[in-house]
Each structure stands twice: as structure tokens, then as C-alpha cells.
Amino acid sequence: MESTAPDSAAWTDDLRGRLDELLDGYRAALHDSLDHVTEEQARRHLVPSKTTLLGLLKHVTYVEGVWFDQAVTGRSYQEIGIANTPDRSFTLDKSDTSHLYAPHTTADAQPHAAG
């Protein structure tokens, strides 16, 4: 009886391509959510938590740093330049601006290309 299971190399290549598409789409959506938004608006709390547009951008930068840098290279959070806990990744400082994190939400970042 012949196996009908997909070739594992082809299946993982297809999966990798789909994951890359999803990441790029989510980055673009987050980046686009900041279009025509002032820094004050990006910092505004609309829910009773640390969640803000800019906080989400900082958190995504943290998550990508953990998964695509620290997990692969073993570099420390400090070396990467990200918060040291998920909770702190939402905490905004005066130096946090959407311009600072913009590269992490575009295809230019390409952290998935490292894997």
C-alpha cells in the first residue's frame, strides 16, 4: 500500500512560507494602525490596563526579540535591547516612540529569515 502522507520537506517548506506570510501581515496591520496617529494618541489608554497602541508595538518587538533572537542566538535581553519580562514590555518610557519601534513592524526586520 502506498503512503498518502505529504512529503515532510515539502510540508514544512509550505508551513514556513505560510508562517512568514502571517508574520508579515500582522506586522503590516500593526504598523498601519499607527498611521496618522499622534504620539499622544499612541500612548492613550483605552482599557484599564497597560495596553496602548505604542505598548502593543513595544510588546511585539519584545516577543520577536525573544523568539527570533534570544531563542536562536542565546543573547541576553539586555544585549538585544528589549524588556526583561513580558509585563515590562508594555511599560512605556518617555524615550519610547512609534518611530523607535517602526522597523520591527515592517518586512525590513525579517526576523523570520534567520530560521
N, C-alpha and C positions, 0 to 999 in steps of 0.2 A: 504494500500500500504506500503510495506517495504522500509525503507530508504537504499539507496546505499552509503550514506556518510561514509567515513572511520571512524573508532573508533578514537576519538580525542587523547586519550592517546597513542595509537599505532602510530598515525601520528606524534605527537610531539616527541616521542622517536626516530622514524626513522629520523626525521628532525634534532634532536640534534646530532645523530650519524653522519649524513652526514656533518653537520657544523663542528664537531670535525675533521672529515677526511680532509675537505678542509683546516682548520686552520693548521693542522699538515703538509699537503702537501705544503702549502705556506711557512711555517716556514722552512721546509727542502729545498725548492728551494732557498730561500734567503740565508740560511746557506751555501748551496752548491755553490752559486755564489761567495762566498769568498774563496773557496778552491784554494790554490796555488796563491793567490793574496797577494802582499805585503801591508803593511800599507799605503805606499805612493800611490800605485795603488787604494786602497780602498778609499782614500781621494781625488783622482783626479776628477776634474770637467770636464765632457764630454759634458755638456749642459750649457747654460748661466743661471744657477740658483744655488741654494744651493744643488741640487741633486748630491749625490755621493753614491757609494755602502755603505760606512760606515754611511752616513747620512740617507739612507733608513733603515738601520738596527736600528739606533737610533730612527727614527720616528716610526717604527713598535713597538719597545719597549715602546715608549710613548703611542701609540694607545692601546696596550694591557694593559698598566698600567691604562689608563683612563677607558676602558670598563670592564676589568676583576678585577680591584682592586678598584679604586676610586668610580665607579658607584655602586659597591656591598658593599664595606666597609665604604665608606664616608671618607676614609683617604685623606689627602691633597696631592697635587703633591709633595710637599717638603718631606712629610713622605714617599712617595713611592720612591722618588729619581729620578723623571722624570722632564723634562722641563715643564714650566708653560703655554706654548702656543704651538699650532701646528707648527707655524713658527720656534720657537726656538728649536723644536725637530729635526730640520735638521741642526742646527748650531753646528759645531764640535769644541771642545776644544782640547788642547794638551793631556788631560787625556783620551779622547775618543779613544778606540781601539776596534778592532773586537773581541778581547778576552774578553773584558768587557761585550759586548752585546751578545756573543755567547749563553749563557744559554737561552736567550729569543727567540731563533730561533730553539730550539730543543724540542722534546717531553718532556724533563725533566722539562720544565717550566710548562706545563699543566695548564695554567690559566683557560681554559675552564672547568677543572674538578671542579672548585669552584662553578659552577652554577648548 
